[in-house]
Each structure stands twice: as C-alpha cells, then as structure tokens.
Amino acid sequence: MADTDTGAGIPAQGPVRGSSQDKSRTGRNLPVAILVGAVLGGGVIASLIYARYAFVGILAAGILLGTLEVGRRLRAAGYVIPVIPLVVGGQATLWLTWPFGTRGALAGFGSTVVVCMIWRLLSRRGRRAAHGTDASPANYLRDVSATVFLAAWVPLFASFAALLIYQHDGPGRAFSLAVGVVSSDVGGYAAGVLFGRHPMVPAISPKKTWEGLAGSLVFGVTAATLSVIYLTGKPLWIGVLLGLILVCTDTLGDLVESQVKRDLGIKDMGSLLPGHGGVLDRFDGFLPSAVAAWVVLTLVP
C-alpha cells in the first residue's frame, strides 16, 4: 500500500547499505510518515468495523485525488488528458459496483474509455496549432493510451476493493487485503534497512533489495494468512496464496509507479500526505493488490 520510493530511485523496501540519505535513510520524514499512515489506517479499520459502506466513500475520495494527481502530472508533461470525464467516469466505475457488482465496474470503465476517446478527439488543445482547430488531433494515440491506463490503474483497480466489501464477510476480506499490503510494506522496509545489500531492479529502484522482498514475504504472508483464517473462515492455503500474491502485486505496484515517475521526471505524484508524497505514492501497491485479493477471495473455490 505504501511507497517510500521517490521516483528517482529511492525505494519502499529500504536502502542498500552505504546510502547517504538522511531522513529515515529513504529521503522521507519517518515519524511524520508513521503518524500519517496510522491515521489513514485507523480510518480504514474504523470504517470496516463500524460502517462498512463508509469504506466505499474512502475509496471514492482516494480515486478522486489520485486521478487528479496523475492527470495534473501528465498534463504538465505535455499530455492532453480529459480530466473531467476521467473524474466523473472514475466515480461512476466505483459507485456502480454497489447495485451492480462487477457488471457495474465494467460498465463504468467501458463508458469512461469511450467518452474519453471522443473527448480527446474533439479537444482543441490537442490539435496542431500550426494548422488551426480544424486539423487532426496531434499525439492522439499517446494521449488516449495514457488516459486508458489511468482509468484502469486508479478507479477500476480500486473498484475491486469495493467489490470485496459487499460480501457477507466483506469487512474481513477488505481487512485481509489492507493488512497484507501494509505488512508487506513494513516487512520490506525493515528488512531492507537492516539487511539490504543486493538491489532487485537498480534501473527502476536502485535501493529496493532482495532482502527487503524476503521481509515482505515473511510479514505479508503471515498477516494475510492469519486474517483470512480468522476473519473470513477460509482455509490456511487460501491465506498463504493470498499473501504470496499480495506481496508480488504490492511490489509490482511500487515498481510501476516508480517507472511512471521516472518517465515524467518527478519525485512524487503529489504532496498531500506529509512523509509520503501524494495519494498514489501511498496507495500504489494497494491498487493492483485489490484486483488480486478479489480474484483469490472470490473466484478460488
């Protein structure tokens, strides 16, 4: 769920020894990051215990802020992104899951893509200035590809977390997802700081280490297994499977966002969350993990 990667190569799973970084050796203010993380985590847990559908509202806020963050960064880099239909369509993708389940998410996502394609096609900003507004759109394929990527990465992926909450044991399923991702991050960070020596993917995140990944596996699999057994009543092997997949998707989400930030030449997606950066910097691993959790907890017999 979290990412202390700066997008310029500072990772979530702790630095390789010999780093000269100061703030918690990862370029972050660790006490502030812990406080912000605790507040966010406490809000999520409270919603799952006392008002499960408030969790959908939390997701809606995250989708809105995350979409605006990435859209702003893309537009600053020269992309022509139809932010208005992305924001409206993202909310539709999420909230349509409440009455219609997976069909609602699919309908919302598909409609968002169609509207964005048309919106970008008719956008004056996207037309070649030298030939006037009647010219064909410039960089249409590039911009639409980035738009569809954003629509899937943030609202569609987050909607899978909402789909978990509607089940009879929904709070337990959503908690298993959240605690698995958080534990993966915590284990990876601790093991990386204490033992990190061998970089995993130095071209993307030079300080993310194999030792950190081992820590993620130990913490993430343990937490996911225990929560699945005691909160959803599913067998041990389902918990182990979920934990293994969550560690993989959490790490993948971190690396994907790091590469996107590298492409854009930025450190953070935003600055809303002190000690973390933007909303996407906090929840980059959570998004693909939500898809994985829904698949494992819903489709695996």
Secondary structure, DSSP 4 states (H G I P E B T S, - for coil): ------SSS--TT-PPTT----GGGTTS-HHHHHHHHHHHHHHHHHHHHH-TTHHHHHHHHHHHHHHHHHHHHHHHTT----HHHHHHHHHHHHHTHHHHTHHHHHHHHHHHHHHHHHHHHT-STTB-GGG-TTSPBTTHHHHHHHHHHHHIIIIIHHHHHHHHHTSTTHHHHHHHHHHHHHHHHHHHHHHHHHH--SEEETTTEEEEEHHHHHHHHHHHHHHHHHHHHHHH---HHHHHHHHHHHHHHHHHHHHHHHHHHHHHT-S-S-SSBTTTBSHHHHHTTHHHHHHHHHIIIII--
